[in-house]
């Protein structure tokens, strides 16, 4: 019988699903704008642009909500590294590469005080405190190119900003795929998904 630990309060779940939905919409509309045949687009170009812009604004607001929530609640402590960073990351990587297939116990069990293992913590810090902000900033620059890109950085900045925005979007897309895979590594393949609905993490 599994043990349940309440890890995800309502505000985290609300932010998580909002963030996930916005990221999916941004990825789909971004791909449609960048790579679809104009004659046979995935989504009509003007629709893609409008959906992408509105979704991007919502995602930026959601990110601000996330930052405020981390400052006002204990959730922010889960994004702080302690001593032995490299050693712990290597230990977790070895577990994912070999130990998990041998039925070994995880080196860093999930608890109320530490809900992320070292690799999760590193990836979430990179995504939530580096990648998402740069996606948002570059998106704002593309949304107002005549003011920010051209006037402040020159005419070549628009093309460079677009390339950078697409690169960061690709990183978010890759993270989403990896994140979904690792979500299946739980007490059951769906237990981690259930946790984002009921707030409880099921421990092995």
trRosetta pair geometry for C-beta under 8 A, 3 or more apart (Angstrom, degrees):
i j d omega theta_ij theta_ji phi_ij phi_ji
2 187 4.9 33 -110 -150 145 153
2 191 7.6 -123 -167 -133 174 149
2 202 4.4 23 149 -172 147 100
2 203 6.0 158 -170 65 88 51
2 204 6.9 -58 -120 -125 93 15
3 202 7.4 139 72 -158 39 54
3 203 4.5 -20 66 54 93 113
4 200 4.3 3 -172 180 112 128
4 201 6.9 149 -155 73 59 41
4 202 5.7 -30 -97 -98 74 61
4 203 7.3 -166 -82 10 22 82
5 110 6.9 -175 57 119 145 98
5 111 6.9 -127 -152 -144 164 37
5 112 6.0 -139 -176 -60 119 80
5 200 6.6 141 67 -157 32 73
5 201 5.0 -23 63 60 90 95
5 203 6.2 57 -8 -31 110 112
6 9 7.9 62 160 -72 100 63
6 112 7.6 24 69 -103 65 105
6 199 5.5 14 -148 135 83 104
6 200 5.5 -44 -92 -97 57 73
6 201 7.9 167 -99 15 10 76
7 110 7.3 -32 -79 164 154 118
7 112 6.7 -151 -96 -111 77 58
7 115 4.9 125 -155 -116 130 137
7 195 7.0 4 54 -175 109 124
7 199 7.0 177 55 173 51 64
7 200 7.2 103 17 -137 78 27
7 201 4.7 20 9 -11 131 117
8 12 4.8 -127 -159 89 74 128
8 13 5.3 90 150 -58 113 91
8 16 7.5 -26 -157 -10 127 147
8 195 5.9 111 9 156 136 89
8 196 6.2 -81 147 -107 170 50
8 199 4.5 -147 74 -137 80 58
8 200 7.7 -103 33 -27 93 20
8 201 7.4 111 -12 -42 99 90
9 12 5.3 96 57 8 68 103
9 13 7.3 -138 101 -3 34 91
9 73 7.5 -121 38 -165 149 156
9 75 7.8 -110 26 -61 114 122
9 199 6.5 48 -95 -136 21 123
10 13 5.8 -61 -150 39 33 109
10 14 6.1 33 156 -20 69 107
10 199 7.2 -39 -64 -82 52 128
11 14 5.6 -51 -144 37 32 113
11 15 6.2 31 157 -16 65 106
11 69 5.5 -176 137 -128 132 135
11 73 7.6 164 66 -25 139 158
12 15 5.9 -57 -147 40 28 108
12 16 6.0 32 154 -25 65 109
12 69 7.3 163 -76 154 66 148
12 75 6.4 173 -82 -110 120 150
13 16 5.6 -51 -141 34 30 115
13 17 6.4 19 164 -10 65 106
13 196 5.6 149 -128 -170 91 64
13 197 7.1 121 -152 -103 135 19
13 199 6.4 -80 -45 -81 134 78
14 17 6.6 -62 -149 40 24 100
14 18 6.2 22 156 -15 62 113
15 18 5.7 -63 -147 42 29 111
15 19 5.9 30 158 -22 67 111
15 62 6.1 142 -147 -171 79 95
15 65 6.0 -165 -105 108 113 115
15 66 5.3 129 -168 -84 145 87
15 69 6.7 -113 -42 9 153 161
16 19 5.8 -59 -147 37 25 111
16 20 6.2 24 156 -19 63 108
16 196 5.7 -112 105 -147 148 118
17 20 5.5 -49 -140 36 34 113
17 21 6.2 33 159 -18 65 106
17 196 7.0 139 -59 159 93 116
18 21 6.1 -58 -148 38 27 107
18 22 6.2 23 157 -15 64 111
18 58 7.4 -124 177 154 105 108
18 62 5.1 -166 119 -120 122 137
19 22 5.9 -60 -146 39 26 108
19 23 6.2 27 157 -20 64 109
19 59 6.9 89 -129 -134 61 83
19 62 5.5 178 -78 142 77 141
19 63 7.8 98 -108 -71 108 67
19 66 7.4 48 -70 -62 133 135
20 23 5.9 -57 -148 36 27 110
20 24 6.4 27 155 -19 63 106
20 176 7.9 128 -138 -132 78 110
21 24 5.8 -55 -150 35 31 111
21 25 6.4 28 155 -16 65 107
22 25 5.8 -56 -148 38 32 110
22 26 6.2 32 154 -19 66 108
22 55 5.1 162 -150 -175 80 92
22 56 7.9 140 -180 -81 110 26
22 58 5.5 -152 -108 96 131 107
22 59 4.1 168 146 -76 144 96
22 62 6.4 -173 6 13 156 152
23 26 5.7 -56 -146 38 30 112
23 27 6.2 31 156 -21 65 106
23 59 7.0 109 -62 -114 62 132
23 172 6.1 -138 -150 160 115 123
23 176 6.2 174 135 -83 135 135
24 27 5.8 -55 -146 35 29 111
24 28 6.3 25 158 -15 65 108
24 176 7.7 149 -78 -157 72 156
25 28 5.9 -56 -144 39 29 108
25 29 6.0 16 163 -7 66 112
25 51 6.2 -120 176 158 112 109
25 52 7.6 -172 138 -96 88 49
25 55 4.5 -148 103 -122 127 157
26 29 6.3 -60 -137 46 25 101
26 30 5.7 29 160 -25 63 115
26 52 6.2 93 -127 -137 63 75
26 55 5.3 -160 -64 116 81 129
26 56 6.3 101 -106 -75 118 76
26 59 6.7 -6 -44 -35 139 153
26 169 7.0 -134 139 -133 108 111
26 172 7.9 -5 94 102 127 147
27 30 5.7 -57 -140 38 22 113
27 31 6.3 23 160 -17 61 106
27 169 6.8 161 -103 180 67 101
27 172 7.2 -142 -76 102 106 106
27 173 5.2 125 -125 -96 125 102
27 176 7.3 -82 -53 22 156 159
28 31 6.1 -56 -150 36 26 107
28 32 6.4 27 152 -20 62 108
28 42 7.3 -137 179 129 82 141
28 43 7.3 75 142 -16 97 134
29 32 5.4 -51 -146 36 35 117
29 33 6.3 33 156 -18 66 105
29 43 6.2 -53 -113 55 71 147
29 48 4.3 161 -157 -157 89 79
29 49 7.8 -178 174 -52 119 20
29 51 5.0 -162 -91 89 150 111
29 52 4.1 -157 118 -67 135 94
29 55 7.1 146 24 28 144 143
30 33 6.0 -56 -148 37 29 107
30 34 6.1 13 160 -8 65 115
30 52 6.3 120 -64 -121 67 127
30 166 7.3 162 179 -118 119 73
30 169 5.4 -138 169 -177 167 155
31 34 6.0 -66 -138 45 27 102
31 35 5.5 -36 -173 34 68 114
31 36 7.4 89 134 -38 68 90
31 42 6.8 22 104 20 94 157
32 35 7.6 -71 -107 52 10 73
32 36 4.9 6 -158 -20 54 134
32 41 5.8 68 -173 180 96 98
32 42 4.0 -115 -108 59 98 112
32 43 4.4 -3 -155 33 165 92
32 45 7.7 -169 138 -101 100 51
32 48 4.5 -146 96 -110 125 142
33 36 7.3 16 -45 22 9 105
33 45 6.6 98 -113 -139 73 77
33 48 4.9 -180 -60 131 91 137
33 49 6.7 103 -99 -71 130 70
33 52 6.7 -24 -24 -36 141 157
34 166 6.5 111 -105 -120 150 125
36 40 7.0 -132 178 96 95 59
36 41 4.1 79 133 -133 145 63
36 42 4.8 -129 -89 -4 135 83
36 43 7.7 -162 -34 32 165 55
36 45 8.0 -157 74 -79 127 83
37 40 4.6 24 77 48 115 84
37 41 6.8 -139 74 -69 53 48
38 41 6.4 3 -137 -57 28 99
38 45 7.0 -1 -134 -52 79 133
41 44 5.9 122 76 -100 135 27
41 45 5.8 -147 -87 -51 166 73
41 48 7.2 -112 168 -25 135 135
42 48 7.7 82 75 -83 91 130
43 47 5.3 -112 159 90 100 114
43 48 4.5 129 92 -69 112 95
43 51 7.3 -45 146 27 154 143
44 47 4.3 74 70 12 93 113
44 48 6.8 -167 86 -14 43 87
45 48 5.6 -55 -147 33 31 113
45 49 6.4 31 156 -20 65 104
46 49 5.7 -49 -148 33 34 113
46 50 6.4 30 156 -15 65 107
47 50 6.0 -60 -149 40 30 107
47 51 6.0 25 158 -15 68 111
48 51 6.0 -59 -142 41 26 107
48 52 5.8 28 159 -22 64 113
49 52 5.8 -59 -145 38 24 112
49 53 6.3 21 159 -18 63 109
50 53 5.9 -56 -145 36 27 109
50 54 6.3 20 160 -12 64 110
51 54 6.1 -60 -145 42 28 106
51 55 5.8 25 159 -17 66 115
52 55 5.9 -59 -141 41 23 109
52 56 6.1 29 158 -24 61 109
53 56 5.8 -55 -148 33 26 114
53 57 6.7 26 155 -18 61 104
53 143 6.1 120 -134 -115 101 109
54 57 5.9 -55 -155 33 32 111
54 58 6.6 30 150 -16 65 106
55 58 5.6 -55 -150 38 35 112
55 59 6.2 37 152 -21 67 105
56 59 5.6 -52 -146 35 31 113
56 60 6.5 34 154 -21 64 103
56 136 7.2 155 -177 -122 90 64
56 139 4.7 -154 -168 172 140 148
56 143 7.3 -164 94 -62 143 129
57 60 5.7 -52 -151 33 32 112
57 61 6.5 29 152 -15 64 105
58 61 5.7 -56 -150 39 33 110
58 62 6.1 37 149 -23 66 107
59 62 5.4 -53 -146 36 32 116
59 63 6.4 37 153 -24 64 101
59 132 7.7 -134 159 -160 111 104
59 136 6.9 -148 107 -92 100 101
60 63 5.6 -50 -151 30 32 113
60 64 6.8 34 149 -18 62 101
60 136 4.6 123 -102 -143 97 122
60 139 7.5 -147 -58 76 120 132
60 140 7.5 77 -93 -58 156 107
61 64 5.6 -49 -152 33 36 113
61 65 6.5 41 147 -20 64 103
62 65 5.4 -51 -152 35 35 117
62 66 6.4 41 147 -24 65 103
63 66 5.3 -48 -150 32 35 117
63 67 6.6 36 152 -19 65 101
63 128 7.9 174 -138 -158 96 77
63 132 5.7 176 -110 144 135 127
63 133 7.2 164 168 -79 151 66
63 136 6.3 -100 28 -58 158 152
64 67 5.8 -51 -149 35 33 111
64 68 6.4 32 153 -16 65 106
65 68 5.9 -57 -148 39 29 110
65 69 6.2 32 153 -22 64 109
66 69 5.7 -55 -147 36 27 113
66 70 6.5 26 156 -18 63 106
66 128 7.1 -117 139 -160 145 118
67 70 5.8 -56 -150 36 30 109
67 71 6.5 26 153 -17 64 107
68 71 5.7 -59 -150 37 32 110
68 72 6.1 11 159 -5 68 115
69 72 6.2 -69 -139 47 26 98
69 73 5.7 -16 175 18 68 119
69 75 6.3 -2 136 51 94 139
70 73 6.8 -68 -118 55 21 84
70 75 5.2 -96 -112 91 65 97
70 76 3.5 105 174 -81 86 90
70 79 6.9 -5 -152 16 140 134
71 76 6.1 73 -73 -59 31 149
73 76 7.0 137 77 -10 62 86
74 77 5.6 -28 -179 8 72 117
75 78 6.1 -44 -174 16 54 114
76 79 6.1 -62 -167 33 51 107
76 80 7.4 51 143 -28 72 105
77 80 5.7 -55 -159 21 47 117
78 114 7.1 144 -121 -137 82 43
78 115 5.5 -24 -124 43 139 94
78 116 5.4 109 178 6 104 111
78 121 7.1 -140 162 -110 70 98
79 116 7.9 55 -81 24 50 152
79 121 6.7 166 -126 -155 42 86
79 124 6.5 -112 -110 110 94 113
79 125 5.7 138 -163 -88 92 88
79 128 7.3 -89 -119 76 139 133
79 129 7.2 127 179 -36 136 131
81 85 5.0 24 -179 -99 134 114
81 118 7.9 63 -125 -136 96 85
81 121 6.6 136 -84 136 80 136
81 122 7.9 48 -82 -79 121 75
81 125 7.8 -29 -38 -51 103 159
82 85 7.6 167 73 -68 43 76
84 87 4.5 -57 -170 52 89 117
84 88 5.1 92 124 -28 96 102
85 88 6.2 -69 -151 38 21 106
85 89 6.3 18 157 -19 63 110
85 118 7.0 153 -156 -151 55 121
86 89 5.7 -56 -145 35 30 111
86 90 6.3 29 157 -18 65 106
87 90 6.0 -58 -151 36 28 110
87 91 6.4 28 152 -20 64 108
88 91 5.6 -52 -146 35 33 113
88 92 6.4 30 156 -16 65 105
88 107 7.8 -175 -150 118 70 127
88 108 6.9 60 -166 -61 106 136
88 118 4.0 153 127 -64 105 154
89 92 5.9 -57 -149 38 30 108
89 93 6.2 32 152 -21 65 108
89 118 4.6 -128 -79 133 58 127
89 119 5.9 112 -142 -74 75 71
89 122 6.2 43 -110 -30 122 147
90 93 5.6 -54 -145 36 31 113
90 94 6.4 34 155 -21 64 104
91 94 5.9 -53 -151 33 29 112
91 95 6.7 32 149 -21 62 104
91 107 4.8 -115 146 113 115 172
91 108 7.7 109 103 -29 117 101
91 118 7.4 80 58 29 91 140
92 95 5.5 -51 -152 32 36 115
92 96 6.5 32 152 -16 67 103
92 106 8.0 23 -126 -167 79 90
92 107 6.1 -127 -81 54 60 119
92 108 6.2 -28 -86 13 108 121
92 117 5.0 143 -124 152 137 121
92 118 4.8 -170 -8 52 143 99
92 119 4.5 -154 114 -15 135 106
93 96 5.8 -55 -149 38 33 108
93 97 6.1 25 155 -15 67 112
93 119 6.2 129 -66 -76 72 133
94 97 5.8 -60 -140 43 29 107
94 98 5.9 -30 178 34 68 107
94 99 6.3 66 126 -17 75 110
95 98 7.3 -83 -127 59 16 67
95 99 3.9 -47 -135 49 58 133
95 100 5.9 79 158 -39 72 85
95 104 6.6 -123 -135 87 87 123
95 106 6.0 83 178 -134 153 60
95 107 5.4 -140 -53 -4 141 102
96 99 7.5 11 -12 47 21 91
96 100 5.9 16 -125 -8 32 130
96 119 7.0 -35 -22 26 142 167
98 101 6.3 -81 -166 40 33 103
98 102 6.4 13 153 -10 73 116
99 102 5.7 -70 -149 42 35 106
99 104 3.7 -68 -170 51 95 134
99 106 7.8 128 117 -104 132 43
99 107 7.6 72 81 -32 174 95
100 103 8.0 53 -179 -64 29 20
100 104 7.0 -75 -68 49 28 86
100 106 7.8 25 -88 -86 88 79
100 185 6.8 -21 -157 -153 146 130
105 109 7.4 -25 169 -69 103 104
105 204 7.6 -164 -128 78 78 142
106 109 5.6 131 78 -80 106 56
106 110 7.9 22 84 -18 151 75
106 117 6.8 -101 175 -89 125 139
106 204 7.9 139 0 12 105 135
107 117 7.6 94 70 -145 82 120
108 114 6.9 -91 177 131 103 131
108 117 4.2 134 77 -125 126 87
108 118 6.4 138 -16 -12 164 83
109 203 7.1 43 -170 -143 107 119
110 114 7.1 -140 -141 101 43 70
110 115 5.5 39 -157 -142 97 51
110 116 7.9 48 -115 -52 91 16
110 117 7.5 -71 -72 -47 79 83
110 201 5.8 -85 122 138 143 152
110 203 6.5 -154 64 -98 98 96
111 114 5.2 40 52 45 93 77
111 115 7.2 -118 68 -73 38 53
112 115 7.3 3 -138 -61 20 94
115 201 7.2 171 -142 -26 103 159
116 120 4.0 -141 -161 98 93 116
116 121 4.3 128 119 -64 130 79
116 124 6.4 -89 -124 14 154 141
117 120 4.9 90 51 11 70 107
117 121 7.0 -134 95 -10 32 92
118 121 5.6 -55 -144 35 30 114
118 122 6.4 30 158 -19 65 105
119 122 5.7 -51 -147 35 32 111
119 123 6.3 27 157 -14 65 107
120 123 6.0 -61 -147 40 29 106
120 124 6.0 23 158 -15 67 111
120 182 7.8 -180 -92 142 99 152
121 124 6.0 -59 -143 40 25 107
121 125 6.2 27 157 -21 63 108
122 125 5.9 -56 -148 34 27 110
122 126 6.4 24 156 -16 63 108
123 126 5.8 -56 -148 38 31 111
123 127 6.1 22 157 -12 67 111
123 175 6.8 157 179 -136 110 108
123 178 7.8 -121 -153 105 152 133
124 127 5.8 -57 -138 44 31 105
124 128 5.4 4 172 3 70 118
125 128 6.6 -61 -122 50 18 91
125 129 5.3 -28 -170 28 60 122
125 130 7.4 47 138 -6 64 101
126 129 7.3 -47 -91 53 8 81
126 130 5.2 -42 -161 38 49 124
126 131 6.2 46 144 -17 71 107
127 130 7.3 -13 -51 52 6 80
127 131 4.9 -38 -136 41 44 126
127 132 6.2 54 159 -25 64 98
127 171 7.8 -168 -108 135 80 103
127 172 7.0 111 -145 -110 101 72
127 175 5.3 120 -97 -152 133 167
128 131 7.7 9 -26 48 18 87
128 132 5.6 -1 -131 16 35 132
129 132 7.7 25 -31 42 15 98
129 133 6.9 3 -173 -6 31 123
130 133 6.6 -78 -157 40 13 104
130 134 6.4 0 161 -10 57 115
131 134 6.0 -67 -149 40 27 105
131 135 6.2 29 156 -21 67 107
131 168 5.6 164 -160 -159 80 95
131 171 5.4 -129 -133 104 135 129
131 172 6.0 165 148 -68 130 85
131 175 7.5 150 79 -19 167 150
132 135 5.6 -51 -145 35 32 114
132 136 6.3 32 156 -19 65 106
132 172 7.2 96 -82 -97 70 121
133 136 5.6 -57 -148 38 32 112
133 137 6.2 29 157 -18 68 107
134 137 5.7 -49 -138 38 34 110
134 138 6.0 29 162 -12 66 108
134 164 7.5 -96 162 156 111 110
134 168 5.3 -152 102 -112 106 152
135 138 6.2 -61 -145 44 24 104
135 139 6.0 29 154 -25 62 112
135 165 6.7 96 -139 -145 60 70
135 168 4.5 -162 -78 126 83 130
135 169 6.3 114 -126 -70 117 66
135 172 6.4 20 -68 -37 154 139
136 139 5.5 -57 -147 35 27 116
136 140 6.5 29 155 -20 63 102
137 140 5.8 -52 -152 32 31 110
137 141 6.6 32 149 -19 63 105
138 141 5.4 -51 -150 35 37 116
138 142 6.4 34 152 -16 66 104
138 161 5.3 176 -153 -170 92 87
138 164 5.4 -145 -118 100 150 106
138 165 4.1 -166 129 -81 128 90
138 168 6.6 141 32 25 144 143
139 142 5.7 -57 -149 39 33 108
139 143 6.2 36 151 -25 66 107
139 165 6.1 123 -69 -135 61 125
140 143 5.4 -52 -144 34 33 115
140 144 6.5 -13 167 22 67 101
140 148 6.9 80 124 -17 84 169
141 144 7.0 -78 -143 60 23 73
141 145 6.8 60 156 -95 62 61
141 148 4.6 -123 -127 108 70 136
141 149 5.1 99 175 -60 97 92
141 157 7.7 -96 175 144 130 110
141 161 4.9 -114 110 -158 132 150
141 165 8.0 -152 62 -62 105 123
142 145 6.0 6 -143 -63 35 98
142 149 7.3 53 -85 -42 42 136
142 158 7.5 107 -111 -151 69 76
142 161 5.9 -174 -64 125 86 120
142 162 6.3 104 -103 -87 123 73
142 165 6.0 -13 -30 -47 140 164
144 147 4.5 -26 155 40 110 113
144 148 5.2 84 94 -1 97 105
144 149 7.9 162 101 0 58 86
145 148 6.7 -73 -121 56 25 82
145 149 4.3 -26 -149 33 70 127
145 150 6.0 68 153 -16 75 98
145 158 5.1 47 -153 -112 126 113
145 161 7.8 -179 -112 64 96 146
146 149 7.7 5 -37 51 15 88
146 150 5.6 -20 -136 34 36 130
146 151 7.0 50 154 -24 48 103
147 150 7.6 64 15 48 11 88
147 151 5.7 -33 -162 21 31 131
147 152 7.7 27 142 -14 53 103
148 151 7.0 -3 -54 47 6 94
148 152 5.6 -31 -165 21 43 126
148 153 7.4 13 148 6 62 106
149 152 7.1 -52 -104 49 3 89
149 153 5.7 -59 -160 51 44 111
149 157 4.4 -172 -167 101 81 110
149 158 4.4 91 148 -78 149 72
149 161 5.6 -101 -109 1 121 150
150 153 7.4 -45 -74 58 6 69
150 154 6.9 -32 -150 160 43 11
150 155 5.7 27 -127 -91 86 54
150 157 7.0 -163 -74 52 34 111
150 158 6.6 5 -60 -46 80 111
152 157 7.7 -60 81 53 75 173
153 156 7.9 -101 132 69 91 69
153 157 3.5 83 107 -77 119 158
153 161 8.0 113 77 -47 152 118
154 157 5.3 119 66 -18 67 103
155 158 6.8 -38 -176 8 46 107
156 159 6.1 -54 -167 37 55 106
156 160 6.2 48 143 -15 79 112
157 160 5.6 -64 -146 46 37 110
157 161 5.7 40 157 -25 73 109
158 161 5.8 -55 -146 35 25 111
158 162 6.4 28 154 -22 61 106
159 162 5.7 -53 -150 32 31 114
159 163 6.6 30 153 -17 64 104
160 163 5.8 -54 -150 36 32 110
160 164 6.3 31 153 -17 65 108
161 164 5.6 -56 -146 39 31 112
161 165 6.1 36 154 -24 66 107
162 165 5.7 -53 -146 34 29 113
162 166 6.5 27 155 -17 63 105
163 166 5.9 -57 -151 37 30 110
163 167 6.4 31 152 -20 64 107
164 167 5.6 -55 -149 35 32 114
164 168 6.4 28 155 -15 66 106
165 168 6.0 -56 -149 39 29 108
165 169 6.3 32 151 -21 63 109
166 169 5.4 -55 -148 37 32 116
166 170 6.5 38 152 -24 64 101
167 170 5.7 -50 -153 29 32 113
167 171 6.8 33 149 -18 63 101
168 171 5.5 -48 -152 32 38 114
168 172 6.6 39 149 -17 66 102
169 172 5.6 -51 -150 36 35 112
169 173 6.3 39 150 -22 65 104
170 173 5.4 -52 -148 35 34 115
170 174 6.3 34 153 -19 66 104
171 174 5.7 -52 -147 36 31 111
171 175 6.3 34 152 -21 64 105
172 175 5.6 -53 -148 36 31 114
172 176 6.4 37 152 -26 64 103
173 176 5.7 -52 -152 29 31 114
173 177 6.9 30 152 -17 63 102
174 177 5.9 -53 -154 33 34 110
174 178 6.4 27 152 -12 67 108
175 178 5.8 -61 -147 43 33 108
175 179 5.7 38 154 -26 69 111
176 179 5.5 -52 -141 36 27 116
176 180 6.4 29 158 -20 62 104
177 180 6.0 -56 -152 33 27 109
177 181 6.7 27 151 -18 62 105
178 181 5.7 -55 -153 34 34 113
178 182 6.3 24 155 -12 68 108
179 182 6.1 -60 -145 41 28 103
179 183 6.4 38 152 -30 63 105
180 183 5.5 -49 -151 25 32 119
180 184 7.5 34 152 -22 59 97
181 184 6.1 -57 -170 23 37 109
181 185 7.7 29 141 -17 65 101
182 185 5.4 -47 -159 26 52 114
183 186 7.1 -16 175 -28 46 117
183 192 4.4 -154 -166 97 73 134
183 193 6.0 78 159 -59 123 79
184 189 4.5 -3 -158 -151 88 80
184 190 7.7 -4 -123 -64 69 40
184 192 7.3 -114 -68 36 17 123
185 192 7.7 27 63 -19 47 143
186 189 7.1 136 45 -112 89 14
186 190 7.9 -101 59 66 126 18
186 191 4.2 -144 119 66 131 105
186 192 4.1 -176 -52 -34 148 98
186 202 6.6 85 161 67 113 96
187 191 4.3 22 52 8 94 172
187 202 4.0 -78 15 115 148 112
187 203 6.7 77 -68 106 120 10
187 204 5.5 -174 -102 -84 79 55
188 191 4.4 112 45 -31 80 103
188 202 7.3 5 13 84 86 148
190 193 5.0 -57 -164 43 66 116
190 194 5.9 72 138 -28 84 99
191 194 5.5 -52 -149 33 35 115
191 195 6.6 46 150 -30 64 99
191 201 7.8 78 145 -160 101 50
191 202 4.3 -82 -172 42 132 128
192 195 5.4 -42 -154 21 37 120
192 196 7.5 33 152 -15 60 97
192 201 7.4 15 -114 -130 65 82
193 196 6.2 -57 -164 31 38 106
193 197 7.4 28 143 -11 64 105
194 197 5.7 -65 -161 38 43 109
194 198 6.0 -4 160 16 81 110
194 200 7.7 -28 120 68 96 84
194 202 7.5 30 71 -13 122 118
195 198 6.6 -72 -127 56 29 79
195 199 6.8 -45 -172 128 62 6
195 200 5.7 -116 -122 81 77 41
195 201 4.9 36 -122 -87 143 56
195 202 7.0 -136 -66 -3 107 76
